Amino acid sequence: MRRGDRRALARAVTLVESTRADHRDAAERLIDAILPDTGGAVRIGISGPPGAGKSTFIERFGLEGVALGRRVAVLAVDPASQRGGGAILGDKIRMAELARSPAAFIRPSSAAGSRGGVARGTRETILLCEAAGFDAVLVETVGIGQSETAVAEIVDMFVLILPPAGGDELQGIKRGVIELADLVLVNKADGDLAAAARRSVADYASALGLIRPALPEWQVGVRAVSALKGTGIEETWDEVARFRAVLERTGAWSRRRAEQTRSALWSEIGDSLLQCFRAAPAVAERLAALEQEVMAGARTPAAAARILLAAFLNKG
């Protein structure tokens, strides 16, 4: 994997995504072994509503990055099947040209039970891609709306892609996700939508002016791009480089990385506690019955939760 073998990298990602206890132990040993080789890539989160053209943008952006001499990894988190738990959509299929490049690696993952638009193993997968020599890691979220804020906690730069909009549509872009963005791109700025895209850039820029910047040293920019035509793609790479340079100069880059690791710690604690909770015999023997009572309206979710938590903590 350290030599850039994409097949070895794919196997390593499969290992860290596994929920088997023996696989988790092996995955932790693997991450510990490659940790000194990580941290060199720029981590970019890409989110946006359905129909914004995220996959088209990422392929064009990745190809431009490869042309500029970069090695680009794409972690595409897809919606999970309610039946099998696997990914419903195949971003690798939609990025066929980028997938054929030896300097690129595309890994679709199922969101499964994870919230916030990213998969549980995404943090570890970023580290694996860095150890394999990729200098840009793009994390594409599910694309389900405003709840996709978890990606902002695991990347250096959060890019929000929006379609041309205005009026009532602009009102629908609430502060929840847009205030986390480090760069806003209005896609589809071509053809009949070019004029609407330019208007949207002005509207979003005006709206952002009402929000206090997350970083005092960085003013969030709004740019019009066309993934279809390739307009504004190279300039987006320039913006990424400028963002990193500004944050490194002020020390904010290292602070963001430190916050990422702290966020990863608490996320792992939460996931592990939930697993332990479900696996506890005292919980397992009462869980099914209490779920039925809640579904039938015979008991409130809050009351059922208190009973199960008491059983878990041996207080019942």
C-alpha positions, -999 to 999 in steps of 0.1 A, spaced: 0 0 0 28 24 8 42 18 -27 9 30 -41 -7 -4 -50 -43 5 -54 -54 -31 -50 -36 -33 -16 -52 1 -7 -87 -13 -16 -81 -43 7 -70 -21 35 -101 1 32 -123 -31 33 -105 -41 65 -111 -7 83 -148 -7 71 -154 -42 86 -174 -45 118 -160 -79 128 -141 -77 161 -110 -95 148 -110 -72 118 -113 -41 140 -82 -52 160 -63 -58 127 -74 -24 114 -62 -6 145 -28 -22 142 -27 -12 105 -36 24 113 -10 25 140 17 12 116 10 38 89 3 68 111 38 82 106 31 83 68 -1 103 71 -10 140 73 5 152 40 -26 154 19 -51 182 17 -85 168 28 -115 183 10 -151 176 18 -177 181 -9 -213 184 -2 -245 198 -17 -281 190 -24 -292 163 -49 -290 176 -85 -261 200 -79 -238 180 -100 -214 168 -73 -202 137 -90 -197 155 -124 -177 182 -106 -156 158 -87 -146 138 -118 -137 170 -137 -119 184 -106 -100 151 -101 -90 150 -137 -77 186 -136 -58 177 -104 -42 147 -121 -32 169 -151 -16 193 -126 5 164 -113 -15 155 -82 -25 121 -70 -62 122 -61 -83 99 -40 -121 101 -40 -141 87 -11 -177 87 -23 -203 79 4 -235 66 -11 -269 61 4 -273 27 21 -298 0 10 -324 -6 36 -323 -43 28 -287 -53 23 -269 -23 38 -248 -18 7 -244 13 -14 -274 20 -37 -256 43 -62 -222 37 -78 -202 69 -80 -173 49 -94 -195 42 -124 -204 78 -128 -167 88 -127 -155 62 -152 -129 84 -168 -113 94 -135 -114 58 -123 -92 47 -152 -64 71 -143 -34 55 -125 -30 86 -104 -66 83 -90 -83 61 -66 -121 60 -62 -138 42 -33 -176 41 -30 -187 33 6 -222 28 21 -233 53 47 -250 23 64 -262 35 98 -239 65 100 -253 100 101 -240 132 88 -233 121 52 -201 101 59 -194 65 66 -179 53 99 -146 42 83 -141 75 64 -116 89 89 -94 58 87 -97 56 50 -84 92 46 -53 81 66 -48 50 44 -50 71 12 -24 95 26 -1 66 35 -5 53 -1 9 86 -15 -23 105 -25 -18 142 -19 -55 152 -23 -84 133 -7 -119 143 -17 -148 131 5 -181 133 -13 -211 131 11 -244 113 5 -262 144 -7 -293 143 14 -294 179 26 -286 200 56 -277 172 81 -244 166 62 -222 185 86 -201 156 99 -178 158 69 -167 193 80 -152 177 111 -129 153 92 -116 175 64 -94 206 61 -116 224 36 -154 221 32 -167 229 -3 -204 233 -8 -217 229 -44 -251 244 -52 -272 246 -83 -283 280 -97 -312 292 -75 -330 323 -64 -360 337 -46 -377 309 -26 -350 284 -35 -323 307 -19 -344 310 12 -342 272 15 -305 273 20 -304 275 57 -274 284 79 -269 249 91 -246 237 63 -237 269 44 -221 285 75 -196 256 76 -185 261 40 -150 274 33 -158 277 -4 -192 279 -22 -194 268 -59 -224 275 -80 -223 247 -106 -240 245 -140 -229 280 -150 -233 272 -187 -258 274 -215 -293 286 -204 -283 285 -168 -253 308 -171 -271 340 -163 -290 323 -134 -257 311 -120 -242 346 -120 -272 359 -102 -270 331 -77 -233 339 -70 -243 374 -61 -272 363 -39 -251 337 -20 -223 361 -16 -247 386 -1 -262 359 22 -228 349 34 -220 385 43 -246 382 70 -228 352 86 -198 356 108 -168 338 92 -156 307 110 -120 317 103 -111 354 108 -82 350 83 -104 336 55 -133 352 37 -155 325 22 -157 329 -16 -185 322 -39 -175 311 -75 -194 301 -106 -182 269 -122 -193 245 -150 -183 209 -144 -197 201 -178 -175 227 -197 -146 227 -172 -150 264 -165 -135 275 -132 -121 241 -123 -84 250 -124 -92 282 -104 -108 260 -78 -75 242 -73 -58 276 -70 -84 285 -43 -76 253 -24 -39 261 -25 -45 297 -13 -67 284 15 -40 261 28 -13 288 25 -34 313 45 -42 288 72 -7 275 75 6 310 78 -16 317 108 -14 283 124 -51 276 118 -42 246 96 -26 227 125 -54 237 149 -80 223 124 -60 190 123 -60 189 161 -98 194 161 -102 166 136 -85 141 159 -105 153 189 -137 149 169 -126 114 158 -120 104 194 -155 113 205 -171 98 174 -153 65 181 -164 66 218 -200 72 207 -199 44 181 -182 19 205 -206 27 233 -236 21 210 -221 -13 199 -215 -23 236 -250 -12 245 -266 -33 218 -244 -63 226 -251 -62 264 -272 -93 274 -293 -72 298 -303 -49 269 -307 -76 243 -332 -96 264 -355 -66 267 -349 -46 236 -372 -64 212 -402 -63 236 -397 -26 244 -393 -18 207 -427 -34 201 -443 -15 230 -429 18 216 -442 10 181 -476 1 194 -478 33 214 -479 15 247 -447 32 260 -429 64 251 -395 62 235 -381 82 264 -394 58 290 -382 28 270 -347 44 266 -345 49 304 -353 13 311 -327 0 286 -301 24 299 -308 14 335 -304 -23 325 -272 -15 307 -258 3 337 -270 -24 360 -293 -1 378 -326 -17 368 
